[in-house]
Amino acid sequence: HALDYMPALHSSSPDFNPFQSSRRLPLRLLGTGAQLLATLVTLLVTLAAADAATFDSQSNIYLVSAPMRPGSRTTPNAFQPNFISSVCGYTSIGTGPSSPNPCAHGYIQKISPDGSQLLAATYLQGSGADYIEDIALDSSGNIYVTGGTSSTDFPVTPGAYQSTPGNAFLSVLSSDCTKLLYSTYLSFGAPAALRIDSSGRVILAGTTQPAYFTPTTTVTSNNDPNQRDAFVVRFNAAISKLDFAVEFGGTMDETVSSAALDKTGNIYITGYTSSTPRNSAYSSVKPYTTFPITAGALNQLAGVASVYVAKFSPSGQTIFSSAFGGTGADTSGTIDIDSTGNIYLTGRAGSTDFPLTAGAFQKNFSQGFAAELSADGSRLAYSTFLGTQAPFAAALDSSGNLLMAGEHYPYTGNFPSSPDAAQPCLDPVSSEYGSNYFLQIDPTDLRPSYGTLIPTTSGSVPATIAGLSSSGQVFTVNTAGLVDIHNAAVRPPQGVTCISNAATYRSGAIAPGEIVTIFGPSIGPAQPASLQLV
């Protein structure tokens, strides 16, 4: 579910993909969360970059990544203990000699809740490039992963759904990473999200590879053969055949960034659609069909690309599909469902006129947004800019708070720091290069109830968000390849925590006459009697 993209607001043709995806992915924040991030622990665990994360019932941490060089630790009897060094193409600059590009490979690790132990770790690889896109656990603790591969010798088990090489895979490993219980190639598209339902059946959602996808249900028409659609598939319990395969979209491009299941097993997918009215002028396929929106659902298709949400029954039947956006390129990155079926989205807006609701706490444009869609998909109950970059991770905690984590840069807006934030200002390094952040929106008044920046711990760029534990710990991977745990249990002491420039939130030396903001809990009365500049 790629979210690290750049909207092409000035693209003259929708054939140009409005979102350039990298290896950095939005993640589900699993667990209850908490209000404060304060202390830091560094794990002696090395990896390339965390691409997805999950947690088990004992709060053990599972991370997946795609290192391009040997050196990641593995545990005794690991299924694949050694990195396969191989070449995936060459790079040359000018007339200089070409240099080989190393192949990246899948890497899975299981870490104790306090970060003190590497409980299990293995590579998952062939001799080509292998990337793990998502991870999930079943009720027995077995590890399910899916992703893309160019390896013709990727490990496949007897009786696999597809034994011949394909562009993707689905694999199941034992909880200690010593046994490959099941593995199959896939050829019908690029999986982005992996979920396991209450009956233990695997559900995959992603983007089709049109020539190879054979749907059982098609919710699309007049599709351009050069464009992609969204897909949702469910395997039977043995992963030997598909129970259903749904293809969903309009004439132009649709992608999936994330998926969710509600308590009754309904399936939700979200991402972007470029099958908008604006783009009909650029399509050679006639008649042109826009994204399929159901009767009574929110219909605000506009611009280069719009956010969409589609809901399917447990058997794969369409319940509703909605879409909304501005005149630019917009997409969602995460989706979560509350106990009453309301849908919470976060993502990246490329439209200055992105649809906001009257109660939005931030109406000035910023790339990040959060929105709540009604349970029937008919209206936006809430939509706001965030004053920062799009979250890489989001979730609802047990109290219904919307939790988010991502990256903040000085040029992306004024981050809504709380007075009691652990790090309310950008420190000198973060002032130049950016910082991570944690933000919580209260479900009662839909305003930030807590927001803090997370200081850089290694290098000069924000770390990669890797997840949030049930105890409220945010996990990041710094530039040294180490996992940092930001503990939410400790609040700062009373007093001043930060003095910053009032406009930029940058801390550091204060110049005479400069207007500043002073942060800290209990540093003055809630209602000051007077204000005097000295």
RAZIUR-V155051 format. One line per field, one symbol per residue. psi: psi as a letter, one per 40 degrees, with the letter a starting at -180 (. if undefined). A space follows every 50 residues. Layout:
psi: ???
This chain:
psi: ghegihhgdehehedhhehhhaehiiihhhadaaeihcihhhifhhidhh diiiiaeeeihhiiagieiiehiiihfidgehhhhihgiihihbeiiiii hihiiihhihiideeehhdiiiihiaeahhhhdiiiiaeeeihhiiaiie hefihhiieidheiiaeiihihiidefdhhdihiiieeahhdihihieee ihhiiahigdeehgidhhgiifhheeiiiiihihiidefeihdihhhhaa dahiihdiiiiaeeeihhiibihegiddedeehehiihhihhhiheihgf hiadiihihhhiideehhdihiiiiaeahiiidihihaeeeihhiiahhe hdfhhiideheheihidiiiihhideeeihdihiieeaihieiiihaeee ihiiiahhideeihhgiidfidgeihidddddeiiiihhhhhedefiheh hiihihehaeiiihheahieefhhhihieeeihhhhheehiiiiahdihi hddeehiahhihehhihhiiifeiidgidihhh.
